[in-house]
């Protein structure tokens, strides 16, 4: 069993089995595999209840007692994923890693994700043991094999990591931290092209403690996290490797929690990844991984494995997991620390928002108007021309085209487009042709007309728009529908939900910075209304009003500080607490506000993903977000999408839509990432 560092608490889920008798266990396994068929239940129960050190002793006893190789017998008796998992558990960790890397570079193609995961996450000692195990098992040099199967900067960084020479001194030089920040900044953001060697040297050799301080200072100096610079300056497998290194420097358990989530989300399970992590971390940091998983994904690792796997394979994985954190329904101090760091990152990051649709150079509205008229004249419609022009002009340029079209032809361009195109494409193109405030006003009107109300659309728009955008929407609504937005909301919603929406629709959110004393008071109100304060005070109605006022009128910088104070005060994350303690539309609108404050592009990336996942597509939500964010932050949304869902927004759209609607959406998306 892996020993924790001096004074450190053991965080694995697998422990030495008390009263261990290797000969008795060897006999039990022999009996389980003797005769016709095998007792898989007995095999999994025994092997998942012993530490790795104890399993090695069982292998020795098995050979002494029966003159047979236990691994060979297990391979013969078991099959598929269950066999891979059990055999993996029977190998020492270094030999298990060696086997994974050998498989990753054997045959046609390379499993770069496996190489990245192992080499970015292992300690110096683990790397040295891996290199020795590879040499012993395959009589080959691991570095030579890696060089023979990879190339470029990706190869260079892998070779650096293979040396296992990362500094381990916890004493950090402030001067060297500042120098490394400057070197990284000059190697990337300030340089035409990128000096990859600096990134490789610093990220491949400096100690974890040193690099954490470098990352903090880099954010303060440049206004952006190191991850954003890596995404902007590097590419391909090299970019993925460097991001994995940064994640492991920040928190190795969080890196693995994310890898496990991605291995099981969506259709199909990446079983090799799931097995590799569950085996390799079971005696190192599985408890930390579980805690962070529960915080980040609002479900336990245990429950996700239970829902995503089956049979003896599932039973064995659940034994390695070691417990269901949903059972207690509580958060953990470690998880609260992660939540606090997320808010800290949100508070100091200065992200440049960028759209994907920009004004076209050498704009000629006269030529565009004529081309559009020609595309719609006579029999048939030239949809390609319509899509090409409208998706590659800014909204201001489209308004000029509308004016010129009317001047030249005495016709309304919007009316002509409506008569020539239809369905999802029509909704998208006509949406792009409307001024943004009028488009949002129309979406709000549609959300409230007819039977039933589309609360999700109301929340998405009102919880995410700036003061200036809200005021413009109110003016557009009054102009287009001869009724105030407030009156429309009043007649179509009710209760606390109505009060919250009307408050948001005033566009009176404060725009100043944070007030730390006020933030502590506001956090106390939040703790009281969410019923986790130590000393609740005041009547509930008054608290509810104050809580609504805080979320609907405080500035974003101030709210970030409030939510940080909330974590410090309660050990809970405000978003998760709202989800747990509240319900219905009130919960949904408060969660939307919190998510928007934390990371607005990520909020929209989540909405886009949900609009396309599963059976069927929510074309209205997809269209609404693509149109409304195309000139604001769609590029940022794309980056958040690929980071969270491991595929690009371009790929998701391509796999979920078709025809001219697909062409137009991809044009707005603006790139494959």
Secondary structure by P-SEA (a helix, b strand, c coil): cccccccccccccccccccccaaaaaaaaaaaacccccaaaaaaaaaaaccaaaaaaaaaaaaaaccccaaaaaaaacccaaaaaaaaaaccaaaaaaaaaaaaacccccaaaaaaaaaacccaaaaaaaaaaaaaaccccaaaaaaaccccaaaaaaaaaaaccccccccccaaaaaaaaaaaaaacccccccaaaaaaaaaacccaaaaaaaaaaaaaaccccaaaaaaaccccaaaaaaaaaaaaaacaaaaaaaaaaaaccccccaaaaaaaaaaaaccccaaaaaaaaaaaccccaaaaaaaccccaaaaaaaaaacccccccccccaaaaaaaaaaaaaaaccccbbbbcccccccccaaaaaaaaaaaacccccaaaaaaaaaaaccaaaaaaaaaaaaaaccccaaaaaaaccccaaaaaaaaaaccaaaaaaaaaaaaccccccaaaaaaaaaacccaaaaaaaaaaaaaaccccaaaaaaaccccaaaaaaaaaaccccccccccaaaaaaaaaaaaaaacccccccccaaaaaaaaaaaaccccaaaaaaaaaaaaaaccccaaaaaaaccccaaaaaaaaaaaaaacaaaaaaaaaaaaccccccaaaaaaaaaaaaccccaaaaaaaaaaaccccaaaaaaaccccaaaaaaaaaacccc
